[in-house]
């Protein structure tokens, strides 16, 4: 009875180990695929992280966030996030005085045609267009950063799955070995419970 129970538990452990191996393989594939796609798509943008005067013109908090990447090609998720949040956003805030696109666009849309044709209206239209383009680029970069984070999580999950599979595989094999010993010990017993003479 004990040997049968050990076999059942061990077989279940081995089955779960096989599932974890498959899951680990898929997660590792996701990690590699996402990493390659993020790098490829960001590299096509041909953006170099700000350095020198471009970096020094930013507020101190933004400078600190960008300094680790200064002068390098933007091809990773963390670089994309830093560029979006601390370079594009900083310039958008400086241009609009901290106003969001919706505020600037709202102010422009309520203008009369004559007001829109005035120098102030044309300036507001330009700012509206700048903020729209900045938000669009910023959003795309943040999507890339989010996918890169998902890839990192997939990589960590793959490691966890592989470690779990190895542990369950070892425990399952040990359980089967123990079940075999129990069967051998039971086979060596007499029906009346006494041990056979060797």
C-alpha positions as CSV (number, residue, x, y, z in Angstrom):
1,X,0.0,0.0,0.0
2,X,2.8,2.4,1.0
3,X,4.7,1.6,-2.2
4,X,1.7,2.3,-4.4
5,X,1.2,5.6,-2.7
6,X,4.8,6.6,-3.2
7,X,4.6,5.7,-6.8
8,X,1.4,7.8,-7.3
9,X,3.0,10.8,-5.6
10,X,6.3,10.4,-7.5
11,X,4.5,10.0,-10.8
12,X,2.5,13.2,-10.1
13,X,5.7,15.0,-9.3
14,X,7.4,13.8,-12.5
15,X,4.3,14.9,-14.5
16,X,4.4,18.4,-12.9
17,X,8.2,18.5,-13.6
18,X,7.5,17.8,-17.3
19,X,4.8,20.6,-17.4
20,X,7.3,23.0,-15.7
21,X,9.9,22.1,-18.3
22,X,7.6,22.9,-21.1
23,X,6.4,26.1,-19.4
24,X,10.0,27.1,-18.8
25,X,10.9,26.5,-22.4
26,X,8.0,28.7,-23.6
27,X,8.8,31.4,-21.1
28,X,12.5,31.3,-22.2
29,X,11.3,31.7,-25.8
30,X,9.1,34.6,-24.8
31,X,12.0,36.3,-23.0
32,X,14.3,36.0,-26.0
33,X,11.7,36.9,-28.6
34,X,10.5,40.0,-26.7
35,X,14.0,41.1,-26.0
36,X,15.0,40.8,-29.7
37,X,11.8,42.6,-30.8
38,X,12.2,45.5,-28.4
39,X,15.9,46.0,-29.3
40,X,15.1,45.8,-33.0
41,X,12.2,48.2,-32.9
42,X,13.9,50.7,-30.7
43,X,17.1,50.6,-32.7
44,X,15.2,51.5,-35.9
45,X,14.3,54.8,-34.2
46,X,18.0,55.7,-34.3
47,X,17.7,57.7,-31.0
48,X,20.8,58.4,-29.0
49,X,20.3,59.1,-25.3
50,X,21.0,62.8,-24.4
51,X,24.4,63.8,-23.2
52,X,26.4,67.0,-22.6
53,X,24.4,70.2,-23.2
54,X,21.2,68.3,-24.0
55,X,21.4,66.6,-20.6
56,X,22.5,69.7,-18.7
57,X,19.5,71.7,-19.9
58,X,17.1,69.4,-18.1
59,X,15.9,69.7,-14.4
60,X,18.2,67.9,-12.0
61,X,15.8,64.9,-11.4
62,X,15.6,64.3,-15.1
63,X,19.4,64.6,-15.5
64,X,19.9,62.0,-12.8
65,X,17.5,59.6,-14.4
66,X,19.2,59.9,-17.8
67,X,22.9,60.0,-16.8
68,X,23.3,56.2,-16.7
69,X,22.4,56.0,-20.4
70,X,24.1,59.2,-21.6
71,X,25.4,58.9,-25.2
72,X,24.3,55.3,-25.7
73,X,21.9,54.2,-28.4
74,X,18.3,53.8,-27.1
75,X,17.7,50.0,-27.6
76,X,16.4,48.7,-24.2
77,X,13.2,49.1,-22.3
78,X,14.7,51.0,-19.3
79,X,16.3,53.5,-21.8
80,X,13.0,54.0,-23.6
81,X,11.2,54.6,-20.3
82,X,13.9,57.1,-19.1
83,X,13.8,58.9,-22.5
84,X,10.0,59.1,-22.5
85,X,9.6,60.2,-18.9
86,X,12.6,62.4,-18.4
87,X,13.5,63.8,-21.8
88,X,10.3,64.0,-24.0
89,X,8.1,64.8,-21.0
90,X,10.5,67.4,-19.6
91,X,10.6,69.2,-23.0
92,X,6.8,69.0,-23.3
93,X,6.4,70.5,-19.8
94,X,8.8,73.3,-20.6
95,X,7.0,74.1,-23.9
96,X,3.5,74.1,-22.4
97,X,4.3,75.4,-18.9
98,X,3.2,72.1,-17.5
99,X,-0.1,71.9,-19.3
100,X,-1.4,68.6,-20.7
101,X,-2.2,68.1,-24.4
102,X,-6.0,68.1,-23.5
103,X,-5.8,71.5,-21.9
104,X,-3.9,73.1,-24.8
105,X,-6.1,71.4,-27.4
106,X,-9.2,72.4,-25.5
107,X,-8.1,76.0,-25.5
108,X,-7.4,75.9,-29.2
109,X,-10.7,74.3,-30.2
110,X,-12.8,77.0,-28.5
111,X,-11.1,79.7,-30.5
112,X,-12.9,81.5,-33.2
113,X,-11.4,81.2,-36.8
114,X,-10.1,84.8,-36.4
115,X,-8.4,83.9,-33.1
116,X,-6.9,80.7,-34.7
117,X,-5.4,82.9,-37.5
118,X,-3.8,85.3,-35.1
119,X,-0.2,85.0,-34.0
120,X,-1.3,83.7,-30.6
121,X,-3.6,81.1,-32.3
122,X,-0.9,79.9,-34.6
123,X,1.5,79.6,-31.7
124,X,-1.1,77.6,-29.7
125,X,-1.7,75.4,-32.8
126,X,2.0,74.7,-33.0
127,X,2.2,73.9,-29.3
128,X,-0.9,71.6,-29.7
129,X,0.8,69.7,-32.6
130,X,4.1,69.5,-30.6
131,X,2.3,68.0,-27.6
132,X,0.4,65.6,-29.8
133,X,3.5,64.3,-31.4
134,X,5.4,64.2,-28.1
135,X,2.6,62.2,-26.5
136,X,2.5,59.8,-29.4
137,X,6.2,59.1,-29.4
138,X,6.2,58.9,-25.6
139,X,3.4,56.4,-25.6
140,X,5.1,54.2,-28.2
141,X,8.3,54.2,-26.2
142,X,6.5,53.4,-23.0
143,X,4.8,50.5,-24.8
144,X,8.2,49.2,-25.7
145,X,9.4,49.6,-22.1
146,X,6.3,47.7,-20.9
147,X,7.0,44.8,-23.3
148,X,10.6,44.8,-22.2
149,X,9.4,44.5,-18.6
150,X,7.1,41.6,-19.6
151,X,10.1,39.9,-21.3
152,X,12.2,40.3,-18.1
153,X,9.4,38.8,-16.0
154,X,9.1,35.9,-18.5
155,X,12.8,35.3,-18.1
156,X,12.6,35.2,-14.4
157,X,9.6,32.9,-14.5
158,X,11.5,30.6,-16.9
159,X,14.3,30.3,-14.3
160,X,11.7,29.5,-11.6
161,X,10.0,26.9,-13.8
162,X,13.3,25.2,-14.6
163,X,14.4,25.2,-10.9
164,X,11.0,23.8,-9.9
165,X,11.2,21.1,-12.6
166,X,14.7,20.0,-11.4
167,X,13.5,19.8,-7.8
168,X,10.4,17.9,-8.6
169,X,12.3,15.6,-10.9
170,X,14.8,14.8,-8.2
171,X,12.0,14.3,-5.6
172,X,10.0,12.1,-8.0
173,X,13.0,9.9,-8.8
174,X,13.8,9.6,-5.1
175,X,10.2,8.6,-4.4
176,X,10.2,5.9,-7.1
177,X,13.4,4.6,-5.6
178,X,11.9,4.5,-2.2
179,X,8.8,2.7,-3.6
180,X,11.0,0.1,-5.1
181,X,12.8,-0.5,-1.8
182,X,9.4,-0.8,0.0
183,X,8.3,-3.4,-2.6
184,X,11.5,-5.4,-2.1
185,X,11.2,-5.2,1.6
186,X,7.6,-6.4,1.4
187,X,8.5,-9.2,-1.0
188,X,11.1,-10.5,1.5
189,X,8.4,-10.8,4.3
190,X,6.6,-14.1,5.0
191,X,2.8,-14.1,5.0
192,X,2.8,-14.4,8.8
193,X,4.9,-11.2,9.1
194,X,8.3,-12.9,10.0
195,X,11.3,-12.3,7.8
196,X,12.5,-15.1,5.5
197,X,15.9,-16.6,6.2
198,X,18.5,-15.4,3.7
